[in-house]
């Protein structure tokens, strides 16, 4: 099973690889068609802040599933509120 931080590391490495493909100074022998394809892939590729948000929401969903809640149900919504409230209480202590 792949852990969330492993997925993020893989996505970050892939982004770095694609960036290297579009820079002629780093990859001088790469054909222009490959550079353009890499540029197209990067156009909507997630940035690090997007990945952090995804990891946080995935972590929250994992906790809810562990409690037996189905994704998208009213119970999930209420549980989200409870989790947020408990986390805020812990921060104030």
N, C-alpha and C positions, 0 to 999 in steps of 0.2 A: 504494500500500500504506500502510495506517495504522500508524504506529509506536505502541508501547506507551504512551509518554508523551502522545501525542495522544489516545489512548483515555481515559487517566486524566483529562486536562484536560477532555475532553468530559463525562465522568461527573461530575466535580466541578461544572462549570457547570450541568449538569442538576439536580444536587442543590440548588444554590443557587437555581435558578429555582423548583423545587418548594417550597422553604422560603419564598420570597417570595410564592408563591401562597397559602400558608396563613396569612400575616400580614396582617390587614386594614389595618394601618397602612402597609404597603408597597404593597398592591394593593387600594384601597378599593372598587373597582367589580366585583370578581370575585364571581360568584354562589357561594352556599354549597355547591352541588353540585360545583362545580369545586374548591373548597377541600377538600372531603371526599375527592374523587378524588386530589388531590395528597397528602393525608395518608395515604391508603391506599397510594399508590405509595411513599412514604417509609418505610413501616413495615418493609419488608425491603430497602431500598436500601442498597448497600454504603457503609460508612464509609471515611474515608481510610486507616485502618490495613488494612482488608480489601483495598483497591485496591493498596497497596504490596506485600502478600503475593502477590497475584495477579500483579503485574508481576515480582516476583522469581521466582516459579515459572515464569512464561511465558518469562522470560529463560533459565532453566536448561533448559527443554524445547527452546528454540530452539538452544541450544548442543549438546544431545544429538542433535537431528535433523541438525544440520550435520555431525555425526560419523557419520551413517548409522544411528543407533539408532532402533528403532521404539518408540513410546510404550507403556509398561507391560510391557516385556520384562525378563527377568532381566538382560540387558546394561545396560539403563537403570539398574536398581537398583545394579549394581556401578559403573557410570560415575558415578552420583550420589555414591557413597561416595568414589570417586577424586577427583572434583571438590571435594567438601567437604574431603578430606584435603589436597589441593594448596592450596586457599584458606586453610586453617588454617596450613599451612607458610609461606605468603606473609605472613600476619599476624604471625607470630613473628619474621620476619627484620627 
